[in-house]
Structures are given as C-alpha cells and as structure tokens.
Amino acid sequence: MGLFKTREPRKFRKVSIYTDARKEKLEKLVNDVRREQGEITETKPDYTQNRFKGKFSEFTPRAKRYADNTRSRLTWPIALIAIIILIMIWHFLLTGNVHL
C-alpha cells in the first residue's frame, strides 16, 4: 500500500564547505604535542580595533566609493538658492505676480 504510506523526511546532514573540522582537530593535536615538547612557544595574537579598521571598505567597491567621496553632495549655498527659487515659484502660483 504505497499510496497511503507517508514517507519519513530525510535526515539533516550538515556539510561544511569552508572549514574542515577533521583537519583543524588534527592541527590542534599536532600543535599541542609540539607545545608540550617545547618546539613552539605559544603566542597570542593581540586584538586591536585599529587592525581591522577600514578593511571592509577596501574589499567592496561601493563602500570604497563612499569612503573616497569626502565632499557633500548638497552644500548650503545651493540649498539656500533652491529654497528661494521654490518660494518664488510658490508665490507666483498663489498670486500670479512675478515680483515679491
């Protein structure tokens, strides 16, 4: 009766693409043995914020363009002129006169 029999879903099987847990475990064991024998000394890499500062913008073109663009797009004189022109257009639409 295959028609009324419900199938069990497949089991989840995680396959790691970027890391190899077996290789990392083997390297850790080898390093532990070497450390015990005195062949290598343990050095901790120091974490500093300056080490990673600006790394993201180096690898993405859009972030690089944004970081390189130091000038603002709309400066205050241009904005002031635009506001005055909009007020003049608004005044013309309300009254019909060009002069303020």
ZAROGU-445570 format. One record per residue: residue number from 1; x negated, y negated, z negated of N, C-alpha, C in turn. Coordinates in steps of 0.1 Angstrom, whole numbers. Each point is the difference from the previous one (the first is absolute). Layout:
N
@i:NUM&nx:X&ny:Y&nz:Z&cax:X&cay:Y&caz:Z&cx:X&cy:Y&cz:Z $
...
***
This chain:
100
@i:1&nx:-8&ny:12&nz:0&cax:8&cay:-12&caz:0&cx:-9&cy:-13&cz:0 $
@i:2&nx:-7&ny:-2&nz:11&cax:-9&cay:-11&caz:0&cx:8&cy:-14&cz:2 $
@i:3&nx:13&ny:1&nz:3&cax:7&cay:-12&caz:2&cx:3&cy:-7&cz:-13 $
@i:4&nx:3&ny:7&nz:-10&cax:4&cay:-6&caz:-13&cx:-11&cy:0&cz:-10 $
@i:5&nx:-12&ny:4&nz:3&cax:-11&cay:0&caz:-9&cx:-8&cy:-13&cz:1 $
@i:6&nx:-2&ny:-7&nz:-11&cax:-7&cay:-12&caz:0&cx:-15&cy:2&cz:-2 $
@i:7&nx:-7&ny:-7&nz:8&cax:-15&cay:2&caz:-1&cx:-6&cy:-9&cz:-11 $
@i:8&nx:-10&ny:5&nz:-6&cax:-7&cay:-8&caz:-10&cx:-9&cy:-10&cz:7 $
@i:9&nx:-1&ny:-12&nz:-5&cax:-9&cay:-10&caz:6&cx:-15&cy:4&cz:-1 $
@i:10&nx:-8&ny:-5&nz:9&cax:-14&cay:3&caz:-1&cx:-6&cy:-6&cz:-12 $
@i:11&nx:-10&ny:7&nz:-5&cax:-7&cay:-5&caz:-12&cx:-9&cy:-12&cz:5 $
@i:12&nx:-2&ny:-9&nz:-10&cax:-8&cay:-12&caz:3&cx:-15&cy:4&cz:0 $
@i:13&nx:-7&ny:-3&nz:10&cax:-15&cay:3&caz:0&cx:-7&cy:-12&cz:4 $
@i:14&nx:-7&ny:-5&nz:-10&cax:-8&cay:-13&caz:2&cx:-13&cy:3&cz:7 $
@i:15&nx:-2&ny:-6&nz:11&cax:-13&cay:1&caz:7&cx:-7&cy:-14&cz:0 $
@i:16&nx:-11&ny:-1&nz:-6&cax:-7&cay:-12&caz:-1&cx:-8&cy:-3&cz:12 $
@i:17&nx:2&ny:-11&nz:6&cax:-7&cay:-3&caz:13&cx:-13&cy:-7&cz:-3 $
@i:18&nx:0&ny:-10&nz:-9&cax:-12&cay:-8&caz:-2&cx:-10&cy:5&cz:-10 $
@i:19&nx:4&ny:8&nz:-9&cax:-9&cay:5&caz:-10&cx:0&cy:15&cz:0 $
@i:20&nx:-11&ny:6&nz:-5&cax:-1&cay:14&caz:-1&cx:-3&cy:3&cz:-15 $
@i:21&nx:10&ny:5&nz:-7&cax:-1&cay:2&caz:-14&cx:-11&cy:11&cz:-3 $
@i:22&nx:-1&ny:10&nz:8&cax:-10&cay:10&caz:-2&cx:-14&cy:-5&cz:1 $
@i:23&nx:-2&ny:-8&nz:10&cax:-13&cay:-6&caz:2&cx:-4&cy:-9&cz:-11 $
@i:24&nx:10&ny:-9&nz:-5&cax:-3&cay:-9&caz:-11&cx:-3&cy:8&cz:-13 $
@i:25&nx:7&ny:11&nz:-2&cax:-2&cay:8&caz:-12&cx:-14&cy:6&cz:0 $
@i:26&nx:-4&ny:5&nz:12&cax:-13&cay:6&caz:1&cx:-11&cy:-11&cz:-2 $
@i:27&nx:2&ny:-11&nz:6&cax:-10&cay:-11&caz:-2&cx:-1&cy:-4&cz:-15 $
@i:28&nx:11&ny:0&nz:-7&cax:0&cay:-4&caz:-14&cx:-8&cy:11&cz:-8 $
@i:29&nx:2&ny:12&nz:3&cax:-7&cay:11&caz:-7&cx:-15&cy:-1&cz:3 $
@i:30&nx:-4&ny:-3&nz:12&cax:-14&cay:-1&caz:4&cx:-6&cy:-12&cz:-7 $
@i:31&nx:7&ny:-11&nz:-1&cax:-5&cay:-12&caz:-7&cx:-1&cy:3&cz:-15 $
@i:32&nx:9&ny:7&nz:-6&cax:0&cay:3&caz:-14&cx:-13&cy:9&cz:-3 $
@i:33&nx:-2&ny:10&nz:9&cax:-12&cay:8&caz:-3&cx:-13&cy:-8&cz:2 $
@i:34&nx:-1&ny:-8&nz:10&cax:-12&cay:-9&caz:2&cx:-2&cy:-9&cz:-12 $
@i:35&nx:11&ny:-6&nz:-5&cax:-1&cay:-9&caz:-11&cx:-5&cy:7&cz:-13 $
@i:36&nx:5&ny:13&nz:-2&cax:-4&cay:8&caz:-11&cx:-15&cy:3&cz:1 $
@i:37&nx:-5&ny:3&nz:12&cax:-14&cay:3&caz:2&cx:-9&cy:-12&cz:0 $
@i:38&nx:6&ny:-12&nz:1&cax:-8&cay:-12&caz:-1&cx:-5&cy:-5&cz:14 $
@i:39&nx:5&ny:6&nz:10&cax:-4&cay:-5&caz:13&cx:5&cy:-13&cz:4 $
@i:40&nx:13&ny:-3&nz:-4&cax:5&cay:-13&caz:3&cx:5&cy:-7&cz:-13 $
@i:41&nx:0&ny:-13&nz:0&cax:5&cay:-7&caz:-12&cx:13&cy:-6&cz:4 $
@i:42&nx:8&ny:-1&nz:-10&cax:14&cay:-5&caz:2&cx:0&cy:-16&cz:1 $
@i:43&nx:4&ny:-5&nz:11&cax:2&cay:-14&caz:1&cx:14&cy:-3&cz:3 $
@i:44&nx:6&ny:-9&nz:-8&cax:14&cay:-4&caz:3&cx:0&cy:-13&cz:9 $
@i:45&nx:7&ny:0&nz:10&cax:1&cay:-12&caz:8&cx:8&cy:-10&cz:-7 $
@i:46&nx:-5&ny:-12&nz:-1&cax:8&cay:-10&caz:-8&cx:11&cy:-6&cz:9 $
@i:47&nx:11&ny:-2&nz:-6&cax:11&cay:-6&caz:7&cx:0&cy:-15&cz:-2 $
@i:48&nx:-1&ny:-7&nz:11&cax:1&cay:-14&caz:0&cx:11&cy:-5&cz:10 $
@i:49&nx:7&ny:-10&nz:-3&cax:10&cay:-5&caz:9&cx:-6&cy:-6&cz:12 $
@i:50&nx:-12&ny:-6&nz:-1&cax:-6&cay:-6&caz:11&cx:-5&cy:10&cz:11 $
@i:51&nx:-1&ny:12&nz:-4&cax:-5&cay:10&caz:9&cx:11&cy:3&cz:11 $
@i:52&nx:12&ny:-1&nz:-4&cax:11&cay:3&caz:9&cx:7&cy:-13&cz:6 $
@i:53&nx:-4&ny:-11&nz:-4&cax:6&cay:-13&caz:4&cx:-2&cy:-2&cz:15 $
@i:54&nx:11&ny:-2&nz:7&cax:-1&cay:-3&caz:14&cx:-1&cy:12&cz:9 $
@i:55&nx:0&ny:12&nz:-5&cax:-2&cay:11&caz:8&cx:12&cy:3&cz:9 $
@i:56&nx:12&ny:-3&nz:-5&cax:12&cay:3&caz:7&cx:1&cy:-8&cz:13 $
@i:57&nx:-4&ny:-13&nz:-1&cax:1&cay:-9&caz:11&cx:-10&cy:3&cz:11 $
@i:58&nx:-11&ny:7&nz:-4&cax:-10&cay:4&caz:10&cx:5&cy:10&cz:10 $
@i:59&nx:9&ny:9&nz:-4&cax:4&cay:11&caz:8&cx:14&cy:-1&cz:7 $
@i:60&nx:7&ny:-10&nz:-3&cax:13&cay:-2&caz:7&cx:-1&cy:-13&cz:8 $
@i:61&nx:3&ny:0&nz:12&cax:-1&cay:-12&caz:9&cx:9&cy:-11&cz:-4 $
@i:62&nx:12&ny:3&nz:-5&cax:9&cay:-10&caz:-3&cx:-4&cy:-7&cz:-13 $
@i:63&nx:-5&ny:7&nz:-10&cax:-5&cay:-6&caz:-12&cx:-12&cy:-8&cz:3 $
@i:64&nx:-8&ny:4&nz:9&cax:-13&cay:-7&caz:3&cx:4&cy:-13&cz:7 $
@i:65&nx:10&ny:0&nz:9&cax:4&cay:-13&caz:6&cx:6&cy:-9&cz:-11 $
@i:66&nx:7&ny:5&nz:-9&cax:6&cay:-8&caz:-10&cx:-10&cy:-6&cz:-9 $
@i:67&nx:-11&ny:7&nz:-3&cax:-11&cay:-5&caz:-9&cx:-8&cy:-10&cz:7 $
@i:68&nx:-2&ny:2&nz:14&cax:-8&cay:-10&caz:7&cx:8&cy:-13&cz:3 $
@i:69&nx:13&ny:0&nz:0&cax:8&cay:-12&caz:2&cx:1&cy:-8&cz:-13 $
@i:70&nx:-9&ny:-9&nz:-2&cax:-1&cay:-8&caz:-12&cx:9&cy:-12&cz:0 $
@i:71&nx:3&ny:-5&nz:12&cax:8&cay:-12&caz:1&cx:15&cy:3&cz:-1 $
@i:72&nx:7&ny:-9&nz:-5&cax:15&cay:3&caz:-1&cx:6&cy:-3&cz:13 $
@i:73&nx:11&ny:6&nz:3&cax:7&cay:-2&caz:13&cx:7&cy:-13&cz:1 $
@i:74&nx:6&ny:-4&nz:-11&cax:8&cay:-12&caz:0&cx:-6&cy:-10&cz:-11 $
@i:75&nx:-6&ny:-10&nz:5&cax:-6&cay:-10&caz:-9&cx:11&cy:-10&cz:-4 $
@i:76&nx:-3&ny:-8&nz:-10&cax:10&cay:-9&caz:-6&cx:3&cy:-12&cz:10 $
@i:77&nx:-9&ny:-5&nz:7&cax:4&cay:-11&caz:10&cx:10&cy:5&cz:10 $
@i:78&nx:-2&ny:12&nz:5&cax:9&cay:5&caz:11&cx:13&cy:3&cz:-6 $
@i:79&nx:1&ny:5&nz:-12&cax:12&cay:3&caz:-7&cx:8&cy:-13&cz:-2 $
@i:80&nx:-7&ny:-11&nz:-4&cax:6&cay:-13&caz:-3&cx:6&cy:-6&cz:13 $
@i:81&nx:-7&ny:1&nz:11&cax:5&cay:-4&caz:13&cx:12&cy:8&cz:4 $
@i:82&nx:0&ny:13&nz:-2&cax:11&cay:8&caz:4&cx:12&cy:-4&cz:-8 $
@i:83&nx:-1&ny:-3&nz:-13&cax:11&cay:-4&caz:-8&cx:6&cy:-13&cz:4 $
@i:84&nx:-9&ny:-9&nz:4&cax:5&cay:-13&caz:5&cx:8&cy:1&cz:13 $
@i:85&nx:-5&ny:8&nz:9&cax:7&cay:3&caz:12&cx:13&cy:6&cz:-2 $
@i:86&nx:1&ny:10&nz:-9&cax:12&cay:7&caz:-3&cx:11&cy:-10&cz:-6 $
@i:87&nx:-5&ny:-9&nz:-9&cax:9&cay:-10&caz:-5&cx:5&cy:-10&cz:11 $
@i:88&nx:-9&ny:-3&nz:9&cax:5&cay:-9&caz:11&cx:10&cy:7&cz:9 $
@i:89&nx:-2&ny:13&nz:3&cax:10&cay:8&caz:8&cx:13&cy:1&cz:-8 $
@i:90&nx:-1&ny:2&nz:-13&cax:12&cay:2&caz:-8&cx:8&cy:-14&cz:0 $
@i:91&nx:-7&ny:-11&nz:-2&cax:6&cay:-13&caz:0&cx:7&cy:-3&cz:14 $
@i:92&nx:-7&ny:4&nz:11&cax:6&cay:-2&caz:13&cx:12&cy:8&cz:2 $
@i:93&nx:0&ny:12&nz:-5&cax:12&cay:9&caz:2&cx:12&cy:-6&cz:-9 $
@i:94&nx:-3&ny:-6&nz:-11&cax:11&cay:-5&caz:-9&cx:6&cy:-13&cz:6 $
@i:95&nx:-9&ny:-9&nz:3&cax:4&cay:-14&caz:4&cx:0&cy:-3&cz:15 $
@i:96&nx:-8&ny:6&nz:7&cax:-1&cay:-3&caz:15&cx:-10&cy:-10&cz:3 $
@i:97&nx:-6&ny:-7&nz:-10&cax:-10&cay:-10&caz:1&cx:-14&cy:6&cz:0 $
@i:98&nx:-9&ny:-5&nz:8&cax:-14&cay:5&caz:1&cx:-8&cy:-7&cz:-11 $
@i:99&nx:3&ny:-12&nz:-4&cax:-7&cay:-8&caz:-10&cx:5&cy:3&cz:-14 $
@i:100&nx:-9&ny:1&nz:-9&cax:3&cay:2&caz:-14&cx:5&cy:-12&cz:-7 $
***
